[in-house]
Amino acid sequence: MKKTLIATLATAATLIGGAAQAESASYTIEPNHTYVTFEIGHFGTTTNRGRFDKKEGTVQLDRAAKKGKVEVTFDVGSINTGSAQFDKHLRSEEILKTEAFPKATFIGDKFTFNGDKVSEVSGQLTLLGKTNPITLKASNFNCYQHPMMKREVCGGDFRATIKRSQWGVDYGIAYGFSDAMDLVIQVEAVHQ
């Protein structure tokens, strides 16, 4: 009887401990190590690049259950290409219409893992008031104990090639600019 009680308690402790580890962990995106950038071909000759300087978001990650959810919101008006004239044109009614649509959001709720690493995140991108599905593929993913913050940080580099015209961003296509645009989200998030 005593051995049975001890075995039952040990099993219960193991199950409770396992359940605690399987719970989803909450993370807040660290803006100094998170970048939302784009790359688009310019007449098949060069590549225009830019980034959105203001961004925020959260991540829920359950590595044991291989599930997660990420939400990244970026201020479209904070676009920065390194050229004030180009930034002004991108913010205009011809392209990003930032006065009417100041924010864009990616919400990913389907995580794919390769072993214990996130390899893809599928979800919805809302831009210019239009929402379409995209899948961001990871080229890097890692979780580590941050030596200065003394907390776990998880993140990676994620990329998708999208057709910008699906969101109504069709400026220049008639001139020969590419409809295909690479969206890159480099994210690091701090455990809360």
C-alpha positions as CSV (number, residue, x, y, z in Angstrom):
1,M,0.0,0.0,0.0
2,K,2.8,2.4,1.0
3,K,4.7,1.7,-2.3
4,T,1.5,2.2,-4.3
5,L,0.9,5.6,-2.6
6,I,4.5,6.7,-3.2
7,A,4.3,5.5,-6.9
8,T,1.0,7.4,-7.3
9,L,2.4,10.6,-5.8
10,A,5.5,10.3,-8.0
11,T,3.4,9.8,-11.1
12,A,1.2,12.8,-10.2
13,A,4.2,15.0,-9.6
14,T,5.7,14.0,-13.0
15,L,2.4,14.7,-14.8
16,I,2.0,18.1,-13.0
17,G,5.6,19.0,-13.9
18,G,5.1,17.9,-17.5
19,A,1.9,19.9,-17.8
20,A,3.7,23.0,-16.5
21,Q,6.4,22.6,-19.1
22,A,3.9,22.1,-21.8
23,E,2.1,25.4,-21.1
24,S,2.5,28.2,-23.6
25,A,5.1,30.8,-22.7
26,S,4.5,34.5,-23.3
27,Y,7.1,36.8,-25.0
28,T,7.1,40.5,-25.8
29,I,8.9,41.6,-29.0
30,E,12.1,43.4,-28.3
31,P,12.0,46.4,-30.8
32,N,15.8,47.0,-30.8
33,H,16.3,43.5,-32.2
34,T,13.2,43.2,-34.4
35,Y,13.0,44.5,-37.9
36,V,10.3,44.4,-40.5
37,T,11.9,45.0,-43.9
38,F,11.0,44.7,-47.6
39,E,12.9,44.1,-50.8
40,I,11.5,44.7,-54.3
41,G,13.1,44.7,-57.7
42,H,13.6,48.0,-59.5
43,F,13.4,47.5,-63.3
44,G,15.2,44.2,-63.0
45,T,18.4,46.1,-62.4
46,T,18.7,46.7,-58.6
47,T,16.8,46.0,-55.4
48,N,15.0,48.7,-53.4
49,R,15.0,48.0,-49.7
50,G,13.4,49.6,-46.7
51,R,12.3,49.0,-43.2
52,F,9.5,50.0,-40.8
53,D,11.2,51.6,-37.8
54,K,8.2,51.4,-35.3
55,K,7.0,47.9,-34.5
56,E,5.5,46.0,-31.5
57,G,4.0,42.6,-30.8
58,T,3.8,39.5,-28.8
59,V,4.5,35.8,-29.1
60,Q,2.9,32.8,-27.5
61,L,5.1,29.7,-27.8
62,D,4.5,26.1,-26.6
63,R,7.5,24.2,-27.8
64,A,6.3,20.9,-26.2
65,A,3.0,21.0,-28.0
66,K,4.6,22.6,-31.1
67,K,2.1,25.4,-31.2
68,G,2.3,29.2,-31.1
69,K,0.9,32.5,-32.1
70,V,2.6,35.7,-33.1
71,E,1.3,39.2,-33.6
72,V,3.5,41.9,-35.1
73,T,2.1,45.3,-35.8
74,F,4.2,47.9,-37.6
75,D,3.6,51.6,-38.2
76,V,3.6,51.9,-42.0
77,G,4.3,55.7,-41.7
78,S,7.7,54.8,-40.1
79,I,9.0,53.5,-43.4
80,N,12.7,54.2,-43.9
81,T,14.6,53.6,-47.1
82,G,17.4,56.0,-46.4
83,S,15.9,58.5,-48.9
84,A,13.5,61.1,-47.6
85,Q,12.1,61.7,-51.1
86,F,11.4,57.9,-51.7
87,D,9.9,57.6,-48.1
88,K,7.5,60.5,-48.9
89,H,6.4,58.8,-52.1
90,L,6.0,55.4,-50.4
91,R,3.7,57.1,-47.7
92,S,1.6,58.8,-50.4
93,E,-1.8,58.0,-51.7
94,E,-0.2,56.4,-54.8
95,I,1.4,53.6,-52.8
96,L,0.9,52.9,-49.0
97,K,-1.8,55.5,-48.2
98,T,-0.4,55.8,-44.6
99,E,-2.9,58.5,-43.5
100,A,-5.8,56.2,-44.2
101,F,-4.0,53.0,-43.2
102,P,-1.3,53.8,-40.6
103,K,-0.8,50.2,-39.3
104,A,-0.1,46.8,-40.8
105,T,-0.3,43.6,-38.9
106,F,0.9,40.0,-39.3
107,I,-0.9,37.4,-37.1
108,G,0.5,33.9,-37.4
109,D,-1.2,31.1,-35.6
110,K,0.1,28.0,-37.4
111,F,3.6,27.1,-36.4
112,T,5.6,24.3,-38.2
113,F,8.6,22.8,-36.4
114,N,11.6,21.0,-37.6
115,G,12.6,19.1,-34.5
116,D,12.5,21.7,-31.7
117,K,13.0,24.7,-34.0
118,V,10.3,26.8,-35.7
119,S,10.6,26.4,-39.4
120,E,7.5,28.2,-40.7
121,V,4.8,30.5,-39.4
122,S,1.5,30.8,-41.4
123,G,-1.1,33.4,-40.8
124,Q,-2.7,36.6,-42.1
125,L,-1.1,39.9,-43.2
126,T,-3.3,43.0,-43.1
127,L,-2.1,45.9,-45.1
128,L,-4.1,48.8,-46.6
129,G,-7.2,47.3,-45.0
130,K,-6.9,44.0,-46.9
131,T,-6.1,40.7,-45.3
132,N,-4.4,37.8,-47.1
133,P,-2.7,34.6,-46.0
134,I,1.1,34.3,-46.1
135,T,3.7,31.8,-44.8
136,L,7.0,33.1,-43.4
137,K,9.8,30.6,-43.7
138,A,12.6,30.6,-41.0
139,S,16.2,30.7,-42.0
140,N,17.2,30.9,-38.3
141,F,15.4,30.1,-35.1
142,N,16.8,29.9,-31.6
143,C,16.0,30.4,-27.9
144,Y,18.7,31.4,-25.5
145,Q,19.2,32.8,-22.0
146,H,20.0,36.5,-22.4
147,P,23.2,37.2,-20.4
148,M,22.2,40.8,-19.5
149,M,18.4,40.6,-19.1
150,K,18.6,37.2,-17.3
151,R,15.6,36.0,-19.3
152,E,14.9,33.7,-22.1
153,V,14.8,35.2,-25.6
154,C,13.4,33.4,-28.7
155,G,13.5,34.6,-32.2
156,G,14.6,34.1,-35.8
157,D,14.7,35.4,-39.3
158,F,11.5,34.8,-41.3
159,R,10.9,35.6,-45.0
160,A,8.0,35.4,-47.5
161,T,7.7,36.4,-51.1
162,I,4.3,38.1,-51.6
163,K,2.4,39.6,-54.5
164,R,2.0,43.2,-53.3
165,S,-0.9,43.7,-55.7
166,Q,-3.0,41.4,-53.5
167,W,-3.0,44.2,-51.0
168,G,-3.6,46.9,-53.5
169,V,0.0,48.1,-53.8
170,D,0.3,48.0,-57.5
171,Y,2.2,51.2,-58.2
172,G,4.8,50.8,-60.9
173,I,3.8,47.3,-62.1
174,A,2.8,48.8,-65.5
175,Y,6.3,50.4,-65.7
176,G,8.0,47.1,-65.1
177,F,8.5,47.1,-61.4
178,S,8.1,43.6,-59.9
179,D,4.8,42.6,-58.3
180,A,6.8,40.1,-56.2
181,M,8.1,41.6,-52.9
182,D,10.1,39.9,-50.2
183,L,8.9,40.6,-46.7
184,V,11.4,39.9,-44.0
185,I,10.6,39.8,-40.3
186,Q,13.6,39.4,-38.0
187,V,12.2,39.0,-34.5
188,E,13.6,38.6,-31.0
189,A,11.1,38.3,-28.2
190,V,11.7,38.3,-24.4
191,H,10.0,35.9,-22.1
192,Q,7.6,37.6,-19.7
